[in-house]
């Protein structure tokens, strides 16, 4: 187990579902709690949004750490998809931090102002939904890195050029 966890690309793949699966489910739970006007449910869902959105740090960290190993295993087209995946992650990671901060604010500010919970929880829901959409957008090219059967087209040329320019290669 220690050997597997010592491989950053493996840790990246293990932690990624917190963004692609747990965050949207936490957002759904928050929506249901808001519609049901359940303060306890809202707070629980906000904690789940906070934790799942904050998982962006280890996902990005281990993704960067394992990038070279995965790049070495990928064929040319897979490497291009990997570059697009990295580019999208670097471009959109801030959205997860904003969603986590909104959830934290929704948890802490109402301790001082009782009427702050609902508006802040709705804001956290919108941001968690946007971050969930971003997670899907980021993850899409990642599935094409090693799985040729998922490749039905080449990576978007404009994004690929921007990814290589941002990385300083090609």
C-alpha positions as CSV (number, residue, x, y, z in Angstrom):
1,X,0.0,0.0,0.0
2,X,2.8,2.4,0.9
3,X,4.4,1.7,-2.5
4,X,1.2,2.6,-4.3
5,X,0.6,5.8,-2.2
6,X,4.2,6.8,-3.0
7,X,3.3,7.2,-6.7
8,X,1.8,10.7,-7.1
9,X,-0.1,9.8,-10.3
10,X,-1.9,7.1,-8.4
11,X,-2.7,9.4,-5.5
12,X,-4.0,11.9,-8.0
13,X,-6.4,9.3,-9.5
14,X,-7.5,8.2,-6.1
15,X,-8.3,11.7,-4.9
16,X,-9.8,13.0,-8.1
17,X,-13.3,11.5,-7.4
18,X,-13.6,13.9,-4.5
19,X,-13.9,16.6,-7.1
20,X,-15.8,14.7,-9.9
21,X,-18.2,12.8,-7.7
22,X,-18.3,13.9,-4.1
23,X,-18.6,17.6,-4.8
24,X,-21.6,17.3,-7.1
25,X,-23.2,15.0,-4.6
26,X,-22.5,17.4,-1.8
27,X,-24.0,20.2,-3.9
28,X,-27.1,18.1,-4.5
29,X,-27.4,17.5,-0.8
30,X,-27.1,21.2,-0.2
31,X,-29.8,21.9,-2.7
32,X,-32.2,19.4,-1.1
33,X,-31.4,20.8,2.4
34,X,-32.0,24.3,1.2
35,X,-35.3,23.3,-0.4
36,X,-36.3,21.5,2.8
37,X,-35.2,24.4,4.9
38,X,-33.2,22.1,7.2
39,X,-30.6,24.1,9.1
40,X,-28.8,21.0,10.3
41,X,-28.9,19.5,6.8
42,X,-27.6,22.7,5.3
43,X,-24.7,22.8,7.7
44,X,-23.8,19.1,7.0
45,X,-24.0,19.7,3.3
46,X,-21.8,22.8,3.6
47,X,-19.2,20.8,5.5
48,X,-19.3,18.2,2.6
49,X,-19.0,20.9,0.0
50,X,-16.1,22.5,1.9
51,X,-14.2,19.2,2.3
52,X,-14.7,18.0,-1.3
53,X,-13.9,21.3,-2.9
54,X,-10.8,21.7,-0.8
55,X,-9.6,18.4,-2.1
56,X,-8.5,20.3,-5.2
57,X,-5.2,21.0,-3.4
58,X,-4.0,17.3,-3.2
59,X,-5.5,16.6,-6.6
60,X,-3.5,19.4,-8.2
61,X,-0.4,18.8,-6.1
62,X,-0.2,15.1,-6.9
63,X,-1.2,15.7,-10.5
64,X,1.7,18.0,-11.0
65,X,4.0,15.6,-9.2
66,X,3.0,12.6,-11.4
67,X,2.8,14.5,-14.7
68,X,6.2,13.5,-16.0
69,X,5.6,9.8,-15.3
70,X,2.2,9.8,-17.0
71,X,3.6,11.8,-19.9
72,X,6.4,9.3,-20.4
73,X,3.8,6.4,-20.6
74,X,1.5,8.2,-23.0
75,X,1.7,8.1,-26.8
76,X,1.8,11.3,-28.8
77,X,-1.9,11.9,-28.9
78,X,-2.2,10.8,-25.3
79,X,0.4,13.3,-24.3
80,X,-1.5,16.1,-26.1
81,X,-4.6,15.2,-24.2
82,X,-2.6,15.2,-21.0
83,X,-1.3,18.7,-21.8
84,X,-4.9,19.9,-22.3
85,X,-5.9,18.2,-19.0
86,X,-3.1,20.0,-17.1
87,X,-3.9,23.3,-18.8
88,X,-7.6,23.1,-17.9
89,X,-6.8,22.2,-14.3
90,X,-4.3,25.0,-13.9
91,X,-6.9,27.5,-15.4
92,X,-9.8,26.4,-13.3
93,X,-8.4,25.2,-9.9
94,X,-9.2,28.6,-8.3
95,X,-13.0,27.9,-8.7
96,X,-12.7,25.0,-6.2
97,X,-11.0,27.2,-3.7
98,X,-13.7,29.9,-4.1
99,X,-16.4,27.2,-3.6
100,X,-14.7,25.9,-0.5
101,X,-14.3,29.5,0.9
102,X,-18.0,30.2,0.3
103,X,-19.0,27.0,2.1
104,X,-16.6,28.0,5.0
105,X,-18.1,31.5,5.1
106,X,-21.6,30.1,5.1
107,X,-20.6,27.9,8.1
108,X,-18.9,30.7,10.1
109,X,-20.6,34.0,9.4
110,X,-24.0,32.9,10.6
111,X,-22.4,32.3,14.0
112,X,-22.3,36.1,14.2
113,X,-25.3,37.0,12.1
114,X,-28.2,34.5,12.3
115,X,-29.7,35.7,9.0
116,X,-26.6,35.0,7.0
117,X,-27.0,31.2,6.6
118,X,-29.4,31.0,3.7
119,X,-28.0,33.6,1.3
120,X,-24.5,32.3,1.9
121,X,-25.6,28.7,1.5
122,X,-27.2,29.5,-1.8
123,X,-24.0,31.2,-3.0
124,X,-22.0,28.2,-1.9
125,X,-24.4,26.0,-3.9
126,X,-24.0,28.0,-7.1
127,X,-20.2,28.0,-6.7
128,X,-20.1,24.3,-5.9
129,X,-22.3,23.6,-9.0
130,X,-19.9,25.7,-11.2
131,X,-16.9,23.9,-9.7
132,X,-18.5,20.5,-10.4
133,X,-19.0,21.5,-14.0
134,X,-15.4,22.6,-14.1
135,X,-14.3,19.2,-12.7
136,X,-16.1,17.4,-15.5
137,X,-14.5,19.8,-18.1
138,X,-11.1,19.2,-16.6
139,X,-11.5,15.4,-16.3
140,X,-12.8,14.9,-19.9
141,X,-9.3,14.9,-21.6
142,X,-7.8,12.9,-18.8
143,X,-9.7,9.8,-19.8
144,X,-8.2,10.0,-23.3
145,X,-4.6,10.0,-22.1
146,X,-4.2,6.2,-21.8
147,X,-7.5,5.0,-23.3
148,X,-7.4,5.2,-27.1
149,X,-10.9,3.7,-27.2
150,X,-12.2,7.0,-25.8
151,X,-10.4,9.1,-28.5
152,X,-12.9,10.1,-31.2
153,X,-11.0,13.2,-32.2
154,X,-7.8,15.1,-31.5
155,X,-7.6,17.6,-28.7
156,X,-9.0,21.0,-29.5
157,X,-6.2,22.7,-31.4
158,X,-6.5,26.1,-29.8
159,X,-6.5,24.7,-26.3
160,X,-3.6,22.4,-27.2
161,X,-1.5,25.4,-28.5
162,X,-2.4,27.4,-25.3
163,X,-1.4,24.4,-23.2
164,X,2.0,24.0,-24.9
165,X,2.6,27.7,-24.7
166,X,1.7,27.8,-21.0
167,X,4.1,24.9,-20.4
168,X,6.8,26.5,-22.5
169,X,7.2,23.4,-24.8
170,X,6.8,22.7,-28.5
